[in-house]
Amino acid sequence: MRTAALDVIRDEHQALAAMLRSLKMLLAQARREGRLPDFEVLRAMMFYVDEFPERLHHTKESDLLFPRLRERAPELATTLSRLDNDHARGEAAVRQVEHALLAFEVMGESRREAFEQAVDRYVTAYLEHMAVEESQVLPAAQRLLTAADWAELDAAFSANKDPLTGHEPADEYRELFHTIVNNAPAPIGLGGRAARS
């Protein structure tokens, strides 16, 4: 069964995975070229992760999707609890990476490795988290949720409007996405080509 909620969740997972991979690519490219990374675009990318997936996506999974699955798939209770714990720690995890970014930007090269390691840990954990949702939670939801469940989930998730999933950004986010798309490496951005052309 295909539903709007499942499409939104999968699209948002793909957008976030692309953002996280682009973040690592930006850092690797700067290291290869022996220069500091573009801190403005790094800040914009981290702000996006905090603003969209952390505040919109995760809350709807934890508040709407997971409780329904707990009722109908008790065998997923441990997995859902772990995923909920990941969501609950999400803001703190973002703050740790943002703090390491600030330290790198302010203190310079001596803090590069710590920031890169913080990003590696964060990206690895996030990709693993989404893989569990994709491989265990979403298939169970497809099997077990009712049409009434999907109607509510569809309405809630369809309201997200993440610009990286093809929606026009709200005015307040327009400059943020302009910065990301024009300066982040592919697959999420143009890698600075727009500024050079």
VEXTOR-509833 format. One record per residue: x, y negated, z of N, C-alpha, C in turn; residue in three letters; residue number from 0; chain. Coordinates in Angstrom, 1 decimal. Each point is the difference from the previous one (the first is absolute). Layout:
BEGIN
TORKOL     n_px     n_py     n_pz    ca_px    ca_py    ca_pz     c_px     c_py     c_pz    aa     i   ch
TORKOL        X        Y        Z        X        Y        Z        X        Y        Z   ALA   NUM    A
...
! end
This chain:
BEGIN
TORKOL     n_px     n_py     n_pz    ca_px    ca_py    ca_pz     c_px     c_py     c_pz    aa     i   ch
TORKOL      0.8      1.2      0.0     -0.8     -1.2      0.0      0.9     -1.2      0.0   MET     0    A
TORKOL     -0.4     -1.0     -0.9      0.7     -1.3      0.0     -0.8     -1.0      0.6   ARG     1    A
TORKOL      0.6     -0.8      0.9     -0.8     -1.1      0.6      0.9     -1.3     -0.1   THR     2    A
TORKOL     -0.7     -1.1      0.2      0.7     -1.3      0.0      1.0      0.0      1.1   ALA     3    A
TORKOL     -0.3      0.5      1.2      0.9      0.0      1.1      1.2      0.8     -0.2   ALA     4    A
TORKOL     -0.1      1.2     -0.6      1.2      0.8     -0.3      0.8     -0.7     -1.0   LEU     5    A
TORKOL     -0.6     -0.6     -1.0      0.8     -0.7     -1.0      0.8     -1.2      0.6   ASP     6    A
TORKOL     -0.7     -0.7      0.9      0.7     -1.2      0.6      1.2      0.5      0.9   VAL     7    A
TORKOL     -0.3      1.1      0.8      1.0      0.5      0.9      1.2      0.5     -0.9   ILE     8    A
TORKOL     -0.2      0.7     -1.0      1.1      0.5     -0.8      0.7     -1.2     -0.8   ARG     9    A
TORKOL     -0.7     -0.9     -0.5      0.6     -1.2     -0.6      0.9     -0.8      1.0   ASP    10    A
TORKOL     -0.6     -0.1      1.2      0.8     -0.8      1.0      1.3      0.8      0.4   GLU    11    A
TORKOL     -0.2      1.3      0.1      1.2      0.8      0.3      1.1     -0.1     -1.1   HIS    12    A
TORKOL     -0.5      0.0     -1.3      1.0     -0.1     -1.1      0.6     -1.4      0.1   GLN    13    A
TORKOL     -0.7     -1.1      0.2      0.5     -1.3      0.1      1.0     -0.2      1.1   ALA    14    A
TORKOL     -0.3      0.6      1.2      0.9     -0.1      1.1      1.3      0.8     -0.3   LEU    15    A
TORKOL     -0.2      1.2     -0.5      1.2      0.8     -0.3      0.9     -0.7     -1.0   ALA    16    A
TORKOL     -0.6     -0.7     -1.0      0.8     -0.7     -1.0      0.7     -1.2      0.7   ALA    17    A
TORKOL     -0.7     -0.7      0.9      0.6     -1.1      0.8      1.2      0.5      0.8   MET    18    A
TORKOL     -0.2      1.1      0.7      1.1      0.5      0.9      1.2      0.5     -0.8   LEU    19    A
TORKOL     -0.3      0.6     -1.1      1.1      0.4     -0.9      0.8     -1.2     -0.6   ARG    20    A
TORKOL     -0.8     -1.0     -0.4      0.6     -1.2     -0.5      0.9     -0.7      1.1   SER    21    A
TORKOL     -0.5      0.0      1.2      0.8     -0.6      1.1      1.3      0.7      0.1   LEU    22    A
TORKOL      0.0      1.3      0.0      1.3      0.7      0.1      0.9     -0.2     -1.3   LYS    23    A
TORKOL     -0.7     -0.1     -1.1      0.8     -0.3     -1.3      0.6     -1.4      0.1   MET    24    A
TORKOL     -0.7     -0.9      0.5      0.6     -1.4      0.1      1.2      0.0      0.9   LEU    25    A
TORKOL     -0.1      0.7      1.1      1.2      0.1      0.9      1.1      0.7     -0.6   LEU    26    A
TORKOL     -0.2      1.1     -0.7      1.0      0.8     -0.6      0.7     -0.8     -1.1   ALA    27    A
TORKOL     -0.8     -0.7     -0.8      0.6     -0.9     -1.1      0.9     -1.0      0.6   GLN    28    A
TORKOL     -0.4     -0.7      1.1      0.8     -1.1      0.6      1.3      0.6      0.5   ALA    29    A
TORKOL     -0.1      1.2      0.6      1.2      0.6      0.6      1.0      0.4     -1.2   ARG    30    A
TORKOL     -0.6      0.6     -1.1      0.9      0.3     -1.1      0.7     -1.2     -0.6   ARG    31    A
TORKOL     -0.7     -1.1     -0.1      0.5     -1.2     -0.5      0.8     -0.8      0.9   GLU    32    A
TORKOL      0.2      0.4      1.3      0.8     -0.6      1.0     -0.5     -1.4      0.4   GLY    33    A
TORKOL     -1.4     -0.1      0.0     -0.5     -1.3      0.4     -1.1      0.2      1.0   ARG    34    A
TORKOL     -0.5     -1.1      0.6     -1.1      0.0      0.9     -1.3      0.2     -0.8   LEU    35    A
TORKOL     -1.0      0.7      0.5     -1.3      0.1     -0.7     -0.7     -1.3      0.0   PRO    36    A
TORKOL     -1.1     -0.1     -0.8     -0.9     -1.1      0.0     -0.9      0.0      1.2   ASP    37    A
TORKOL      0.4     -0.8      1.1     -0.7      0.1      1.2     -1.5     -0.5     -0.1   PHE    38    A
TORKOL     -0.2     -0.9     -0.9     -1.4     -0.5     -0.2     -0.9      1.1     -0.5   GLU    39    A
TORKOL      0.5      0.8     -0.9     -0.9      1.1     -0.5     -0.1      1.1      1.0   VAL    40    A
TORKOL      1.1      0.3      0.7     -0.1      1.0      1.1     -1.1     -0.4      1.0   LEU    41    A
TORKOL      0.1     -1.3      0.4     -1.1     -0.4      1.0     -1.4      0.1     -0.6   ARG    42    A
TORKOL     -0.1     -0.4     -1.2     -1.3      0.1     -0.7     -0.5      1.5      0.0   ALA    43    A
TORKOL      0.9      0.9     -0.3     -0.4      1.4     -0.1     -0.4      0.5      1.3   MET    44    A
TORKOL      0.8     -0.3      1.1     -0.4      0.5      1.3     -1.3     -0.7      0.5   MET    45    A
TORKOL     -0.2     -1.2     -0.4     -1.3     -0.7      0.4     -1.2      0.7     -0.7   PHE    46    A
TORKOL      0.2      0.4     -1.2     -1.0      0.7     -0.7     -0.4      1.3      0.7   TYR    47    A
TORKOL      1.1      0.8      0.4     -0.3      1.3      0.7     -0.7     -0.2      1.3   VAL    48    A
TORKOL      0.3     -1.1      0.7     -0.7     -0.3      1.2     -1.4     -0.5     -0.2   ASP    49    A
TORKOL     -0.2     -0.8     -1.0     -1.3     -0.7     -0.2     -1.0      0.9     -0.7   GLU    50    A
TORKOL      0.4      0.9     -0.9     -1.0      0.8     -0.8     -0.1      1.4      0.6   PHE    51    A
TORKOL      1.0      0.9     -0.2     -0.2      1.3      0.5     -0.2      0.1      1.5   PRO    52    A
TORKOL      0.7     -0.7      0.8     -0.1      0.1      1.4     -1.3     -0.5      0.6   GLU    53    A
TORKOL     -0.5     -1.1     -0.6     -1.2     -0.7      0.6     -1.3      0.5     -0.7   ARG    54    A
TORKOL      0.1      0.3     -1.2     -1.3      0.4     -0.7     -0.1      1.5     -0.2   LEU    55    A
TORKOL      1.0      0.6     -0.6     -0.1      1.4     -0.4      0.0      0.9      1.3   HIS    56    A
TORKOL      0.9     -0.1      0.9      0.1      0.9      1.1     -1.2     -0.1      0.9   HIS    57    A
TORKOL     -0.5     -1.3      0.3     -1.1     -0.1      0.9     -1.2      0.7     -0.5   THR    58    A
TORKOL     -0.2      0.0     -1.3     -1.2      0.7     -0.6      0.2      1.5      0.1   LYS    59    A
TORKOL      1.2      0.5     -0.3      0.2      1.4      0.2     -0.3      0.4      1.4   GLU    60    A
TORKOL      0.6     -0.7      1.0     -0.1      0.4      1.4     -1.4     -0.2      0.5   SER    61    A
TORKOL     -0.7     -1.0     -0.4     -1.3     -0.3      0.6     -1.2      0.6     -0.7   ASP    62    A
TORKOL      0.2      0.3     -1.3     -1.1      0.6     -0.8      0.2      1.4     -0.5   LEU    63    A
TORKOL      1.1      0.2     -0.6      0.3      1.3     -0.7      0.3      1.1      1.1   LEU    64    A
TORKOL      1.0     -0.2      0.8      0.5      1.0      0.9     -1.1      0.5      1.0   PHE    65    A
TORKOL     -0.8     -0.9      0.6     -1.0      0.5      0.9     -1.0      1.0     -0.6   PRO    66    A
TORKOL     -0.4     -0.2     -1.3     -0.9      0.9     -0.7      0.7      1.3     -0.2   ARG    67    A
TORKOL      1.3      0.0     -0.3      0.7      1.3     -0.2      0.2      0.7      1.3   LEU    68    A
TORKOL      0.2     -0.7      1.1      0.1      0.7      1.3     -1.2      0.8      0.3   ARG    69    A
TORKOL     -1.2     -0.5     -0.3     -1.2      0.7      0.2     -0.2      1.2     -0.8   GLU    70    A
TORKOL      0.5     -0.1     -1.3     -0.3      1.1     -0.9      1.2      0.9     -0.3   ARG    71    A
TORKOL      1.2     -0.4      0.4      1.2      0.8     -0.2      0.9      0.0      1.3   ALA    72    A
TORKOL     -0.5      0.7      1.0      0.8      0.0      1.2      1.4      0.6     -0.1   PRO    73    A
TORKOL      0.2      0.8     -1.1      1.4      0.5     -0.2      1.0     -1.2     -0.4   GLU    74    A
TORKOL     -0.6     -1.1     -0.3      0.9     -1.2     -0.4      0.2     -0.9      1.2   LEU    75    A
TORKOL     -0.5      0.3      1.2      0.1     -0.9      1.1      1.4     -0.4      0.3   ALA    76    A
TORKOL      1.0      0.9      0.0      1.4     -0.3      0.3      0.5     -0.9     -1.1   THR    77    A
TORKOL     -0.2      0.3     -1.2      0.5     -0.8     -1.1     -0.6     -1.4      0.0   THR    78    A
TORKOL     -1.3     -0.1      0.3     -0.7     -1.3      0.0      0.5     -0.9      1.2   LEU    79    A
TORKOL      0.3      0.7      1.1      0.5     -0.7      1.2      1.4     -0.6     -0.3   SER    80    A
TORKOL      0.8      0.8     -0.7      1.4     -0.4     -0.4     -0.1     -1.2     -1.0   ARG    81    A
TORKOL     -0.9      0.0     -0.9     -0.2     -1.0     -1.0     -0.6     -1.3      0.7   LEU    82    A
TORKOL     -0.9      0.2      1.0     -0.5     -1.2      0.7      1.1     -0.6      0.9   ASP    83    A
TORKOL      0.9      0.8      0.5      1.1     -0.5      0.8      1.0     -0.8     -0.9   ASN    84    A
TORKOL      0.2      0.5     -1.2      0.8     -0.7     -1.0     -0.6     -1.4     -0.3   ASP    85    A
TORKOL     -1.4      0.0     -0.2     -0.6     -1.3     -0.2      0.1     -0.9      1.2   HIS    86    A
TORKOL     -0.1      0.5      1.2      0.1     -0.8      1.2      1.4     -0.6      0.1   ALA    87    A
TORKOL      1.0      0.8     -0.4      1.4     -0.5      0.1      0.4     -0.8     -1.2   ARG    88    A
TORKOL     -0.9     -0.2     -1.0      0.4     -0.6     -1.2      0.4     -1.4      0.1   GLY    89    A
TORKOL     -0.7     -0.8      0.8      0.4     -1.4      0.2      1.3     -0.1      0.6   GLU    90    A
TORKOL      0.3      0.8      1.1      1.3     -0.1      0.6      1.1      0.5     -0.9   ALA    91    A
TORKOL     -0.3      1.0     -0.9      1.0      0.4     -0.9      0.4     -1.0     -1.0   ALA    92    A
TORKOL     -1.0     -0.8     -0.5      0.2     -1.1     -0.9      0.8     -1.0      0.7   VAL    93    A
TORKOL     -0.3     -0.4      1.2      0.7     -1.0      0.8      1.5      0.4      0.1   ARG    94    A
TORKOL      0.3      1.3      0.3      1.4      0.4      0.1      0.7     -0.2     -1.3   GLN    95    A
TORKOL     -0.6      0.3     -1.1      0.7     -0.2     -1.3      0.2     -1.5     -0.3   VAL    96    A
TORKOL     -1.1     -0.8      0.3      0.1     -1.4     -0.2      1.1     -0.7      0.9   GLU    97    A
TORKOL      0.1      0.5      1.2      1.0     -0.5      0.9      1.4      0.4     -0.5   HIS    98    A
TORKOL      0.2      1.2     -0.5      1.3      0.4     -0.6      0.3     -0.9     -1.3   ALA    99    A
TORKOL     -1.1     -0.3     -0.7      0.2     -0.9     -1.2      0.4     -1.4      0.4   LEU   100    A
TORKOL     -0.6     -0.5      1.1      0.4     -1.4      0.5      1.4      0.0      0.5   LEU   101    A
TORKOL      0.4      1.1      0.7      1.4      0.1      0.5      0.9      0.0     -1.2   ALA   102    A
TORKOL     -0.3      0.7     -1.0      0.9      0.1     -1.2      0.1     -1.3     -0.7   PHE   103    A
TORKOL     -1.2     -0.7     -0.1      0.0     -1.3     -0.7      0.8     -1.1      0.8   GLU   104    A
TORKOL     -0.1      0.1      1.3      0.6     -1.1      0.9      1.5      0.4      0.3   VAL   105    A
TORKOL      0.2      1.3      0.2      1.4      0.4      0.5      0.9      0.4     -1.2   MET   106    A
TORKOL     -0.6      0.3     -1.1      0.8      0.4     -1.2      0.4      1.4     -0.1   GLY   107    A
TORKOL      1.0      0.3     -0.6      0.5      1.3     -0.4      0.1      1.0      1.1   GLU   108    A
TORKOL      0.3     -0.5      1.2      0.2      0.9      1.2     -1.3      0.7      0.3   SER   109    A
TORKOL     -1.2     -0.5     -0.5     -1.3      0.6      0.3     -0.6      0.7     -1.2   ARG   110    A
TORKOL      0.7      0.1     -1.1     -0.5      0.6     -1.2     -0.4      1.5      0.3   ARG   111    A
TORKOL      1.0      0.7      0.5     -0.2      1.5      0.1     -1.2      0.3      1.0   GLU   112    A
TORKOL     -0.1     -0.8      1.0     -1.1      0.3      1.0     -1.4     -0.3     -0.7   ALA   113    A
TORKOL      0.0     -1.0     -0.8     -1.3     -0.3     -0.7     -0.2      1.1     -1.0   PHE   114    A
TORKOL      1.0      0.4     -0.8     -0.3      1.1     -1.0     -0.4      1.3      0.7   GLU   115    A
TORKOL      0.6      0.3      1.1     -0.5      1.2      0.7     -1.4     -0.1      0.6   GLN   116    A
TORKOL     -0.4     -1.2      0.4     -1.3     -0.3      0.5     -1.0      0.2     -1.2   ALA   117    A
TORKOL      0.3     -0.5     -1.1     -0.8      0.1     -1.2     -0.1      1.5     -0.4   VAL   118    A
TORKOL      1.1      0.7      0.0      0.0      1.5     -0.4     -0.9      0.7      1.0   ASP   119    A
TORKOL      0.1     -0.2      1.3     -0.9      0.7      0.9     -1.4     -0.3     -0.2   ARG   120    A
TORKOL     -0.3     -1.3     -0.2     -1.4     -0.4     -0.2     -0.6      0.5     -1.2   TYR   121    A
TORKOL      0.7      0.0     -1.1     -0.5      0.4     -1.3     -0.2      1.6      0.0   VAL   122    A
TORKOL      1.0      0.7      0.6     -0.1      1.4      0.1     -1.3      0.4      0.8   THR   123    A
TORKOL     -0.2     -0.6      1.1     -1.1      0.3      0.9     -1.3     -0.3     -0.7   ALA   124    A
TORKOL     -0.1     -1.2     -0.7     -1.2     -0.4     -0.7     -0.3      0.9     -1.1   TYR   125    A
TORKOL      0.9      0.4     -0.8     -0.2      0.9     -1.1     -0.5      1.4      0.5   LEU   126    A
TORKOL      0.6      0.4      1.1     -0.4      1.3      0.5     -1.5     -0.1      0.5   GLU   127    A
TORKOL     -0.3     -1.1      0.7     -1.3     -0.2      0.5     -1.1      0.0     -1.1   HIS   128    A
TORKOL      0.3     -0.7     -1.1     -0.9      0.0     -1.2     -0.1      1.4     -0.6   MET   129    A
TORKOL      1.1      0.7      0.0     -0.1      1.4     -0.6     -0.9      0.9      0.8   ALA   130    A
TORKOL      0.0     -0.1      1.3     -0.9      0.8      0.8     -1.4     -0.4     -0.3   VAL   131    A
TORKOL     -0.3     -1.3     -0.1     -1.3     -0.4     -0.3     -0.5      0.5     -1.3   GLU   132    A
TORKOL      0.9     -0.1     -1.0     -0.4      0.5     -1.4     -0.1      1.5      0.0   GLU   133    A
TORKOL      0.8      0.7      0.7      0.0      1.5     -0.1     -1.0      0.7      0.9   SER   134    A
TORKOL     -0.4     -0.7      1.1     -0.8      0.7      1.0     -1.3     -0.7      0.3   GLN   135    A
TORKOL      0.1     -1.4      0.2     -1.2     -0.7      0.4     -1.0     -0.2     -1.1   VAL   136    A
TORKOL      0.5     -0.5     -1.2     -0.9     -0.4     -1.1     -0.7      1.3     -0.6   LEU   137    A
TORKOL      0.7      1.1     -0.1     -0.7      1.2     -0.5     -1.1      0.5      1.0   PRO   138    A
TORKOL      0.3     -0.1      1.3     -1.0      0.4      0.9     -1.2     -1.0      0.0   ALA   139    A
TORKOL      0.3     -1.3     -0.2     -1.1     -1.0     -0.1     -0.9      0.3     -1.2   ALA   140    A
TORKOL      0.7      0.4     -1.2     -0.8      0.3     -1.2     -0.9      1.2      0.2   GLN   141    A
TORKOL      0.5      1.0      0.8     -0.8      1.2      0.2     -1.2     -0.2      1.0   ARG   142    A
TORKOL      0.3     -0.8      1.1     -0.9      0.0      1.1     -0.9     -1.2      0.2   LEU   143    A
TORKOL      0.3     -1.2     -0.5     -0.8     -1.1      0.2     -1.2     -0.1     -0.9   LEU   144    A
TORKOL     -1.1     -0.6      0.6     -1.3      0.0     -0.7     -0.1     -1.3     -0.9   THR   145    A
TORKOL     -1.0      0.0     -0.8     -0.3     -1.2     -0.8     -0.1     -1.2      0.8   ALA   146    A
TORKOL     -0.7      0.1      1.2     -0.2     -1.2      0.9      1.4     -0.4      0.5   ALA   147    A
TORKOL      0.9      0.9      0.3      1.3     -0.4      0.5      0.7     -0.7     -1.1   ASP   148    A
TORKOL      0.0      0.5     -1.2      0.7     -0.6     -1.1     -0.6     -1.4     -0.3   TRP   149    A
TORKOL     -1.3     -0.2      0.1     -0.6     -1.3     -0.3      0.6     -1.1      1.0   ALA   150    A
TORKOL      0.2      0.4      1.2      0.5     -1.0      1.0      1.5     -0.2     -0.2   GLU   151    A
TORKOL      0.7      1.1     -0.3      1.5     -0.1     -0.3      0.2     -0.8     -1.3   LEU   152    A
TORKOL     -0.8      0.3     -1.0      0.2     -0.7     -1.3     -0.1     -1.5      0.2   ASP   153    A
TORKOL     -1.1     -0.4      0.8     -0.2     -1.5      0.2      1.1     -0.6      0.8   ALA   154    A
TORKOL      0.5      0.7      1.0      1.1     -0.5      0.8      1.3     -0.1     -0.7   ALA   155    A
TORKOL      0.4      1.0     -0.7      1.3      0.0     -0.7      0.0     -0.9     -1.3   PHE   156    A
TORKOL     -1.2     -0.1     -0.6      0.0     -0.8     -1.2      0.1     -1.5      0.3   SER   157    A
TORKOL     -0.1     -0.4      1.3      0.2     -1.4      0.3      1.4     -0.3      0.2   ALA   158    A
TORKOL      1.0      0.9      0.0      1.4     -0.3      0.2      0.6     -0.9     -1.0   ASN   159    A
TORKOL     -0.2      0.2     -1.2      0.5     -0.9     -1.1      1.5     -0.3      0.1   LYS   160    A
TORKOL      0.8      1.0      0.1      1.5     -0.2      0.1      0.5     -0.4     -1.4   ASP   161    A
TORKOL      0.6     -1.1     -0.2      0.5     -0.5     -1.3      0.9      1.0     -0.7   PRO   162    A
TORKOL      0.7      0.8      0.8      0.9      1.0     -0.7     -0.7      1.2     -0.6   LEU   163    A
TORKOL     -1.3      0.0      0.2     -0.8      1.1     -0.6     -0.9     -0.6     -1.1   THR   164    A
TORKOL      0.4     -1.2     -0.5     -0.7     -0.6     -1.1     -1.0     -1.1      0.2   GLY   165    A
TORKOL     -0.2     -0.3      1.3     -0.9     -1.1      0.3      0.7     -1.4      0.0   HIS   166    A
TORKOL     -0.8     -1.0     -0.4      0.5     -1.3      0.0      0.3     -0.4      1.5   GLU   167    A
TORKOL      1.2     -0.6      0.3      0.2     -0.4      1.4     -0.8     -1.2      0.4   PRO   168    A
TORKOL     -0.4      0.0      1.2     -0.7     -1.1      0.6      1.0     -1.2     -0.1   ALA   169    A
TORKOL     -0.5     -1.2      0.0      0.8     -1.2     -0.1      1.1      0.0      1.0   ASP   170    A
TORKOL     -0.3      0.4      1.3      1.0     -0.1      1.0      1.2      1.0     -0.2   GLU   171    A
TORKOL     -0.2      1.0     -0.8      1.0      1.0     -0.3      0.7     -0.1     -1.4   TYR   172    A
TORKOL     -0.5     -1.0     -0.8      0.5     -0.1     -1.3      1.5     -0.2     -0.1   ARG   173    A
TORKOL      0.5     -0.9      0.8      1.5     -0.2      0.0      0.8      1.2      0.5   GLU   174    A
TORKOL     -0.5      0.7      1.0      0.6      1.2      0.5      0.2      1.0     -1.2   LEU   175    A
TORKOL     -1.1      0.3     -0.7      0.1      1.0     -1.1      0.8     -0.5     -1.1   PHE   176    A
TORKOL      0.0     -1.3     -0.3      0.8     -0.6     -1.0      1.5      0.3      0.3   HIS   177    A
TORKOL      0.4     -0.2      1.3      1.3      0.2      0.4      0.4      1.5     -0.1   THR   178    A
TORKOL     -0.9      0.9      0.4      0.3      1.4     -0.1      0.1      0.5     -1.4   ILE   179    A
TORKOL     -1.0     -0.3     -0.8      0.0      0.5     -1.4      1.1     -0.6     -0.8   VAL   180    A
TORKOL      0.4     -1.2      0.2      1.0     -0.6     -0.9      1.4      0.3      0.5   ASN   181    A
TORKOL      0.2      0.5      1.2      1.4      0.2      0.5      0.3      1.4      0.5   ASN   182    A
TORKOL     -1.0      0.8      0.4      0.3      1.3      0.4      0.3      0.9     -1.2   ALA   183    A
TORKOL      0.8      1.1      0.2      0.3      0.9     -1.1     -1.2      0.8     -0.3   PRO   184    A
TORKOL      0.0      0.6     -1.2     -1.0      1.0     -0.4      0.1      1.1      0.9   ALA   185    A
TORKOL     -1.1      0.7      0.4     -1.2      0.0     -0.8     -1.0     -1.1      0.5   PRO   186    A
TORKOL      0.3     -0.7      1.0     -1.0     -1.0      0.5      0.1     -1.3     -0.6   ILE   187    A
TORKOL      1.2     -0.4     -0.5      0.2     -1.3     -0.6      0.8     -0.1     -1.2   GLY   188    A
TORKOL      0.3     -1.2     -0.4      0.7     -0.2     -1.3      1.5     -0.1      0.3   LEU   189    A
TORKOL      0.5      0.1      1.2      1.4      0.0      0.3      0.7     -1.3     -0.3   GLY   190    A
TORKOL     -0.7     -1.1      0.1      0.6     -1.3     -0.2      0.0     -0.4     -1.5   GLY   191    A
TORKOL     -0.5      0.9     -0.9      0.1     -0.3     -1.4     -0.9     -1.2     -0.3   ARG   192    A
TORKOL     -1.1     -0.2      0.7     -0.9     -1.1     -0.3      0.7     -1.4      0.2   ALA   193    A
TORKOL      0.8      0.0      1.1      0.7     -1.2      0.3      1.1     -0.3     -1.0   ALA   194    A
TORKOL      0.6      1.0     -0.6      1.1     -0.1     -0.9     -0.4     -0.3     -1.4   ARG   195    A
TORKOL     -1.3      0.3     -0.3     -0.4     -0.2     -1.4     -0.6     -1.3     -0.3   SER   196    A
! end
